[in-house]
Amino acid sequence: MIGRAVEGFLRWLLSALSHRRFIGRLAVRLPFTRPMVARFVAGESLEAALPAIGRLHDAGFRTTVDILGESVTHEDAARAAATSYVDALHLLAEHHLDLNVSLKLSQMGLALGPQLARQNVARVLAAAAELGAFVRIDMEDHPTTDATIDLWRQLRPVMAGQGDVGLVIQAALRRSEADVEALIAEGARIRLCKGAYREPASVAYPDKADVDAAYLRLSERLLLEGRLPAIATHDDRMIDHAIAVAREHGITADRFEFQMLYGVRRDLQDRLLAEGWTVRIYVPSGREWYPYFMRRLAERPANITFLVRSVLRERRGA
């Protein structure tokens, strides 16, 4: 009971702080907090993030770029977000970097209507098809799951013959096993994550052990039958299981990839790369870094402990 009360208070506090943007402005100025911001967000614009992306590229990592922003409330903001992705694809091409981006439908105006979101995403996909790029549609909370999959199905033909568009599936959702089977049959490129959103027990597994078990099942299914799946996790046990499955079944590094967040478990990123596995880093950039970061912590306050442990683990290994 006490643990839940503390978690509830932390969630409320972090959510409230996400609206105090002056804290974010202060964080990028103070010597103590500036390195922490820079560690997890590559820059306040894609241009500012390019050196970090370039360093990852030169080190042998692959990247996907997320231009931060979500839950827009005005059509103009949604259209501007789509334009920023079109511009980003051309900028990445100009600098000979990975043509791979990740976007959220709430940023494209889904809450304002599916037609607006469809129009905006179609603009991004048209630019991606022209350049031969890959676009990943991120998955958000469970009420948007059907709309996200439906939009992927509607717009996938835009990429026919040039580039591709993929989806994200969250292991925490009870429906995900059925979704994975359907999407494997359709040849979808799936990123599997555990899921950061706090969902009701009616639609998601409330216990970590059940989420972990679902992740292990789904990752094995994707490795065996999926099309270029992305195993997105920083959990050593999930990663070791994926490697064991790959080795047992002769699945080579060009048939799947690990995906990890920029700045999180860099020691593990380096180890996997040194072992010959494909590793893609999810690189967030943009002025909306502060509400993004705080909301991720608010959705699951245990992430605070996770991030601190990640930093400490790297320091011990240094």
Secondary structure, DSSP 8 states (H G I E B T S, - for coil): -HHHHHHHHHHHHHHHHTT-HHHHHHHTTSTTTHHHHHHH---SSHHHHHHHHHHHHHHT-EEEEEE------SHHHHHHHHHHHHHHHHHHHHTT---EEEE-TTTTTGGG-HHHHHHHHHHHHHHHHHHT-EEEE---SGGGHHHHHHHHHHHGGGGTTSSEEEEEEETTBTTHHHHHHHHHHTT--EEEE---S---TTTB--SHHHHHHHHHHHHHHHHHHSSS-EEE---HHHHHHHHHHHHHTT--GGG-EEEEETTSSHHHHHHHHHTT--EEEEEEESTTHHHHHHHHHHH-THHHHHHHHHHHHHHHH-
